[in-house]
Amino acid sequence: MNCKPIIYQLFPRIFTNANPRCIPNGTYAQNGSGKMNLITPKVLESIKELGVTHVWYTGVIEHATKTDYSKYGIIPDNPYVVKGNAGSPYAIKDYYDIDPDIAEDVPNRMAEFEALVARTHDAGLDVIIDFVPNHTARRYYSDAKPEGIKDLGDGDDPSLFFGRDNNYYYIPRQLFAPQVDLGTGKNAYVEFPAKASGDDCFSAFAGVNNWYDTVKLNYGVDYGDGTRHFDPIPDTWFKMLNILRFWASKGVDGFRCDMVHMVPLEFWQWAIPNVKDHYPHVKFIAELYDVNIYRDFITKGGFDYLYDKVNLYDTLRGIQCNNFSAATLTNCWQRVDGLGPHLLNFLENHDEQRFGSRFYAGDPAKVIPSLVVSSMFSTGPMMIYSGQELGEQATDAEGYSGYDGRTTIFDYWSVATLRRWYDEGRCDMSRLTPREKWLRNKYATILSICNTEKAIAKGRFFDLMYVNYQNPTLNPHRQYVFLRSCDGETALVAVNFSDSSCDLAINIPRHAFEMLNIPEGDVVAAELLSGESSEKHVSSGKTFDTFIGPYDAVVWRFRHKNVAPVAKNPGRTPRAPRAK
């Protein structure tokens, strides 16, 4: 099988919560929570049917919450520094433990996680979890840490703003006084001296929009004068390496690393090889929002993949919402030329608004052109967020987040589309609406192509736009066309972001045939989305004709004979000339 990674992101707290009567701002007792044990082999089988190769279990590590688990020996969190009733899964309170919300038997929560990992592996899927290196909850305490491990902050000198071996930054002689209510009396949250907040707020007076529920970790950078103190290695580095190795020992196959650019590149250069020395198969995925430093975090930092949010995601969203021209997709690959195999593409995740929400496309059925481009533009991974394949539109105002087009990560909640699909673990699609079934089948078809077609999974890329800008059949603002080719198979991909159908007569230049080492002439062509098959002539002297419906795409596969495989630099994108 010619697989490319297809990642399915799910949030266990939400994913298997079957409560149809959740109330806004509801407590755990009122709204309940999804459980790891409910992610059964049947559920995993259904997920895999989408073409998925990896599952990212979001929010499994113990984080601050307003729910009281003190009867299980878990120290309660102060509710005034917790966002929502459930709390942010990125405000970590114990790096060595599992969120009790998602366990059926709280004292055995780690065993339940280990069983989930085993089930996932048995289903032929790899496991990804979050690694949150930049910040913790305001009060961090591990009751599950291995013997010999010290807590973060244990041994810090709080009289210092910066100390090389301090785990946190302190604002000496100042009380933490953010612009939020910290309560009064014995229930008040008191922090003295104040610690810097996770979003690099080095002030005791964090605002309501700051990450006031988190504390910034110290990796040896003195933000007072900008100096860097990495020799000898700071204490925080060793503690975070121990955490990574701990979870790798549990069978975790990859880490989605939160906000990596807020941690020194030097740490990643040191930590990733030290993990892979023991667990060479483990992959590292960077959440990163600056295209100018993509290359550094891959070539120097050692990351296997990174989010292409500010490049391809933002461009596709702009095109879908009629703010950008489809032709700007050419700039996307040129900007990151050569990095394609390392770029993780997506249309949704827990941070972004749902594609079908009124804040984005407004209609989940319009997703096909964006989905095809996002999943087939490069050989790097594709990620979808649970419920996306069903057209979830995030119409609920769940609580802390309000009605914002996202599925909450701060509240106890249940999602109707997922409930209909899950159907008490049956996952047989019987309760889905016809529209939901249609969309899920579309996702399965498109994502499976990425797994089965070597031109998509491994092939070289050629942008056809520069020879079609003056083509009267193609509107470069609404249509985009490109080729992918590998070892005698070529895929011609054309997408239509318009609400009108189009009959395209696509020009393919001789340069494409030469660059991709493919012959001109008659081919057996199959349109992989519709199943249409026919004989076609493909050459530089004749246009390739195809019909595309509104908000649709075609993926034509051509099989050539007597094509020598390209052995040299197969992952690099051939640079087509720019249009004058």
Beta strands, then each sheet from edge to edge (+ up, - down):
strand 1: 6-10
strand 2: 54-57
strand 3: 61-63
strand 4: 92-98
strand 5: 126-131
strand 6: 135-137
strand 7: 170-171
strand 8: 194-195
strand 9: 214-216
strand 10: 254-257
strand 11: 283-286
strand 12: 305-307
strand 13: 343-346
strand 14: 382-385
strand 15: 460-463
strand 16: 479-486
strand 17: 489-496
strand 18: 502-506
strand 19: 521-527
strand 20: 533-538
strand 21: 544-548
strand 22: 552-559
sheet 1: 1+ 2+ 5+ 10+ 11+ 12+ 13+ 14+ 1+
sheet 2: 3+ 4-
sheet 3: 6+ 9-
sheet 4: 7+ 8-
sheet 5: 15+ 16- 17+ 22- 19+ 20-
sheet 6: 18+ 21-
end
